[in-house]
């Protein structure tokens, strides 16, 4: 760039552009919140917030790892078939309570303190499991059920706060990858417990102690987290909100904002909250009449319902048993570890995938692939010709896991932090999770009876049919939120129309006069 080049920065429809005279094309200024220091701070804090979410993965994977020991009649105390099904599913029955509790406390005590509650409840639940009675069958069963009930409440609590935290501290460009941290944490928790179960197959108490120790570590990692600027402003803690926003935009943690971009963001956020507070505050039930509330609520509840009815959580909870029944020839625990690893490896790049493909395309590709995988599994049980194909069931199951992670498994958790407006984000997220986990309870609880009643292959057909219906649902109802701010998403639901960004022609019409003015 020559010494005579001049820099001119203007705002067009809220977007800052940088015009350099003497060059053919304008260059867009890099926002301060997207610079390396800011992105690093956002990522580190979101990772720490998500450490406690691994307990959700631990809880989902636990039944398939410990079933052989818990149901073995050679043990001093053991579970019968009915008790075992309750052990596997009661955590998803109590999970809605955690979702509702999350909705109540997320906005009252803040995102950070909700993370404290999550980890403390996790410690209590794993401690109960580790100290279960070794002599009295009734006490043994009750202590296991109470532990699983509490860990289910913890699951419900853990689903929303970390994602909401990520959405509120990040900039739009990095928001997708950071919100994905919750899904990655759940997938990683499943894989870690599968791996522990591969080596420790006959000591569920030791496994529970390991999980308890991890939860204590996760609790300590919450200590350095700053509270989000949005919540602090909502509570009139303006100086703390400025410190938080400065920190997450890569600046000094000061109660005064000096950078113009950060000051503009703060003013927009403050104005939005003031307008909201200035309005008469209706109850959540009254807010349900607003299109920006009931529309995303319907969409996310539908996504969660199809997520469970397609068998995603059933495969997680009964991974070893399904692998055996599907005719997998390798060690079922090895297959479970492969399933977990496939989910983690697929979840990690999902931020890039969702930004590259968009939410809708990822969801459609995912559900179509899940349909094909489940029908292929059903065919392996029907046709002897396919039964002779080496590792075909393994490939089909892992394909189902990979493809579900590309969309239907990830999207509901991912978009729960994007679609709801700030004023109802806490209770709406809690209600959505409650409905989703209720469907999870139904599917996990009835799976053993369903397999006996209609057979394994027909179960796969049912899950394939639900996956296909999910494709139709995503195509007709799911909005595209890629590269859009939370306020833009809310406005689309309110008005029913998406505000378009400036086109290249419109940009040129503004840029050319800028250049001519600079040249004069």
N, C-alpha and C positions, 0 to 999 in steps of 0.2 A: 504494500500500500504506500503510495507516494506521500511526501511530507505535506503536500498541498491539499490532501484529502480532508474533507470536513465531515464531522459526525453530527447527525441530527436525529433526535429521538422524539417520536410523537406517539399519541394514543389513538387507535382506531377501533371503535366498538369495544373498548376496554382492553385491547391487545396492544402491547408495546411493540413498536417496530423501530428498527434502526436503519437509517438511510445514510449511505456513504456516497457523497457526490463523486463522480468520476468513475463509478463502477456501474455495470449494467444491471446488477440485481441487488435488492435490499437484503440486509442480513438482520435476522431477528435476534434481539438481545436475549441473553440467557438469564432467566429470573434468578434472583439470589437464593430462593428456596430450592432450586435445582442444582446448585453448585455442590461440589464434592463434600465439603464440610457439613452442609445441611443434610444432604442425603445420608451421610454416614451416621449423623446423630439420630435422624428419624429411624434408620434401620436398626441401630443398636438398641434403642429404647423399645421398639416394637418387638424385637427378639426377646428381650428380657420380660416384656409383658406376656409373651406367648409361652414362656417356659412352663407355667402352671397348667396350660391347656393340654400338655401331654397326658395328664391324668385321664382325659376323655378317651384317648387312644388306649391307655392301659386298661381302663374299665371295659371297653368294647372287646378287646382281645383276650381278656382274662378267662372267660368261660371255656373257649376252645383249648386253652393251655392247661387248665386244671381239672377238666371234666373227668379224665381217666382216673385221677386220684380221688376226687370227691364222690364218684359213683362206684368205686371199687368196694366190694363186700369184704375184701381182705383187710380193710382199714378198721380201726376200732369204732369209728363213727363215720357214717357216709350218708349220701342223699339218694332217695329213690327217684324214679323218673319224673314224677310230678314236681318234687322239690327241686330237682335239677333245672327244670324248665323255668321255674320261678326265679331261681338263682341267676339264670342267664338273662332274664327279661325285666326283672323288677326295677333295675336301674333306669331303664327307659320309661317305666311307668312313673317313677318319681322325678324324672328329668323335667317334665313340664312344671313341677313345683319350683324347681330351680330357675326355669325360664321366667316364671311369674315373679319370683323373688328378685331376679336380676332386673326386671323391668321396674320394680319398686325402689330398689336401692341404687341403681346405676346413676340416676339423675339426682338422687338425694345425697348420697355420700361421695359420689365421684367415681371416676373410672379407676383410679389408683387404689382407693380403699376397697372397692369391689374385688379387685385382684387379691388383696389381703384375705378377704373372706373366703374366696375360692380355695386358696392354698391351705388355710387353717381347717376348712371342712375336709379337704382331701387328706390331711394328716390324721384327722380323727377317724375317717372311714378306713384307711389302710391299717391303722393301729388296731381297730376292732377285728379286722380280718386276720391279722397276724396273731392275735391272742385268742382265737376261737377255741372253745372247749375241746379237750381231747378224750373225754370220758362220757359225757352226757349227750346223747343224740339230739334231744330236744333243744338243749342250750346251744349246741353246735349249730343246728339249723337256724335258730332265731338270731344268733350273733352274725352268721353269714348274711342273712336276709337284711338285718339292720345295717350292716356294713355296705351291702350293695344298694340299699335304699339311699343312704347318705351319699355314696359316690355318684348316684344318679342325680341327686340334687346338685352336687358339685358340677356334674356335666352340664346341667341346664344353666347354672351360673356362668360357666366358662365359655359358653358358645358365643356370646355377644360382646362382652367388655373389651377384649383384646382387639377385636375387629373395629369396634367403635373408636377405641383409642387410636388405632392406626389411621382411620379415616380422618380423624380430627387433627392429627399432628402433621399429616403429610400434605404434599402438593399434588394436584391432579395427575401429573406425569408419573409420580412414584406411588400413587395411592393404590393402584391395582396390585402391584407386587407386594406391598406391605400388608394390605388386607388379607392377602393370601397366606400370611403367616399362620393364621388360625388353622386353616386346612392342612398346611404342612406339618404343624405341630401334632394334630390329631393323627395324621398318617404316620409320622415318625414314632408317636407313642405306640401305635399298633405294631409297627415293625420291631421296635425295641422289646416289647413284651413277647412277641412271637419268638424273637431270638433268645430271650431269657428262658422261655419255655422249652426251646430246643435243647438247652443244656441242663435245665432244672425241671425235670418232668414229674417228680414225685415229692415236691415240698412246696405247697402253695403258701405256707406261712413264711418261708424264706423269701419268696417272690413278693409277698405283701410288705415285708420289712424293707426290701430294696426300694419298692415304690414309695414307702413312707419316707425313707431317707432322701429320696429325690425330691419329694414334695417340700421337705424342710428347706432344701437348697433353693428351690423355686421361690419360696416365700422370702428368703433373704434377698433374692435378686430383684424384688419389687421395690426395695428401699430407695434406690437412686432415681426412680422414675419421676419426672415432673408431671404434674397434672396437666390436662389439655387446656389450651387457651379458651376453647368454646365453653367448657364447663365453668372455668374460673370467671369468665365474663358473665355467664348466666347467674352466678352467685355474687356478682358485684365486687369481685376481688380483682380490680382493674390492674393494680401494679404487678400482682403475681401473674396475671394473664399476659402482660407485656413481657415479663421475664421469660415466660414459657415460649411465647411466639418468637422472641429474639433468639432463644436457644435453638428452637427447631428450624430456624432459617439461617443458622450458621453464624450468628452474631454473638456478642457478649451478652451474658445473662443479666441484663440491666433493666431496671423499672422504667427506663425512658427509651423510646424508639426513635432512632435518628435516620435510619435508612428509609428513603421515600417509598420503595416497593412494599416493605414490611408495614410501614405506617398506613399505606393505602389499604392493604389487606386487613389490618387491625380495624381501621375505620369502617370498612364494609362489614366485617364480622360484628363489630359493636352496634352498627346501625341495624343490622338484621335482628340482633337479639333485642335491641331497644324497641323496634317495631313490634316484635313478637310480645315483649313484656307489656307494651302500651296497649295492646289489644286485650279485650276481655278474654280471660283464660277459660275456655270451656273444658269440661271433663274429657277424659279419653274417649268415653262413649259418644260424646257429641262430636269429637274430632273424627270419629269413624264415618261421619256423613260427608266429610271433605274428600274430594277426588284424589288429592295428593296423599291421602292416608288409606282410604279403602282400596284403591287400585293396586298399590304395591303390596298391601296386605293380602289381597286375593292372589296376586301373582306368586308371592313367596310361599304362601300356604300351599298352593298348587304344586310348586316345585318340590317342597318338602314331602308332600304326599306321594308324588311320583317317585321321588328318591327312595322312599322306603318300600313302596309297592313293587318297585323293580328289583328288590332283593339285595340292594347294596349292603345294608347292615346285616342281613341274614348271612351273606357270604363271609363277612368279617367275624361275626360271633361264632359261626359254626364252620370255620374254614377247614379244620382238620376233618370233621365229620363229613362235610360235603365233598372234600377231596377223595375220601375213602369211598363214599357212595357213588361218586361219578366215575369210579374205576381208575383213579390215578395210580400208576404203578410205583412211583417213587415214595419215599418216606413222607407221610402226610404232614409231619412237622416241617420237613424241608419245603414242601409245597406251600405251607402257610408262610414261612419266611420269604419265599419267592413272591408270594402275593403281597406281603407287606412292603418288600423292597420295591416291587413294581409300582406300588401306589406312591411311595415317597419319591422315586425317581421321576414319576410323571407329574407329581404335584409341584416339585421345585421350579420347573420352567413355566408353570401355568400363568404367572404374571406376564411373561413375554407372549405366551400363546393367546391370552385373553386380550392383550393390547394389539397383537398382530391380526388375529382373526375377528375379534369382537365377541361379545357375550353370546349373541344369538347363533352365530355360525358354530362356535365351540359347542354349544348345547345341542344343536342339531346333529353334528358329526358324532358327538358322544352317544346320544340315544339311539341313533341308527346302528352304530357299531355294537352297542349293548344288545340290541334286538338280535342281530346276526349271531353274536357270541352265545346267547342263551338258546337260540334255536339249534345251533351246532351242538351244544351240550345235550339237548334233548334228543337229537338224531343219533348221538353216540350210544344212547341207551336203547334206541329202537332198532337200529340196523347193525347186524353182526359185521358187515363189511367195514364199517367205520370203527368198530371196537378193536379191530386189528391194526389200526393206524397208530404207530408209536407216539406217545406223549400228546395225542390229540386233546384229551380232556384237560391236561395241564395248560396247553396253549390256549384253549377256549376260556378257561377260568381266568388266566392271567390277562388275556385280551379283554375280557369283561372288566377286570379291575382297572387296567390302563385306560380304556375308553370311558368308563364311568368317571374316572378322575379328570379326564379332559373336559367334563361338563357337568353332568347331573349330580355327581357327588360334591363337586367344588362350588358350583354356582350359587346354591341357596345360602351357604355360609358366606360366600364372597359378597353377594349382592345385598345381604341383610344390612350391611353398613352403608350401602350406597342409596337405596331406594327410599328409605323413610326420612321425612323431614326432621329437623332437630327437635322441634317441640314435642314429638311423640316417639322419638327414636328408642328411648329406653323401654317404655311399656309395649310398644309395637314389636320390637325385637323379641322381648320376652314372650309375648303371646304367640308369635310365629314359631319360635323354638318349641313352645309347649305343644302346639299342634303337631309339629314335625315329630317330636319324640313320642307322642301318643300313637302315631302311626307306626313308629319304630317298635313300640311295645307290642302292638297287635301282631305285627309281622314276625317278630322274634318268638313271641309266646306260642303262636299257633303253628310255627314251622314244623316241629316234630309231628304233631297230629296231621298236618296237611300232607307231609311226606308219606305217612302211613295210609292216609285216606285215598290219595290220587296218584301216588308214586312219584319218584324222583324226576323222571322225564317230564311229566305233566307240570310239576312245580317250575321247571325251567321254562316251559311254554308260557305259563302264567306270567313269570317275570319278564319274558320277552315281549308279551303283549302289552304289559304296563310300560315297558321302555318305548314301544312304538307310540302309544298314546301320549307319552311325555314329549315325543318329537312334535306331534300335532299341537300340543299345548304351548311349547316354546315358540313354534312358528307363528301362532296366532296372537299370543299375549305378551311375550317377553320383549321389553324395550331394549334398545341398544344404548349403553351408558359409557361406552369407550371414549376417553379423552373429554369428558364433560365434567363440570364442577357439580358439587352437590346441589347448589342453588339452581343450576340449569335443569337438573333432573327433576327437582321438585316443581319447577315452573312448567315442565312438560306435562306432568300429571295433572297440574292445576288447570292449565289452559287447553290441554289436549293437542298442542302443536309444539314442535321442536323449533327453537330459535336457531336459525342457521348462522354459521360463522361466515365472515366475509370471503367472497370468492376471489380468485386471482385477478379477474377483471376489475372488481371493486377496489382491490388493493392497489392495482396499477393506477386507477383513476385518482387515488389520493396521493400515491407516491410520486407520480410525475410532476404535479404542481409543487410538491415539496422540493424536488430536485431543481426545478426551474427557479424557485424562490432562493434556494441556496446558491445557484449559479449567478443570480443577479446580485 
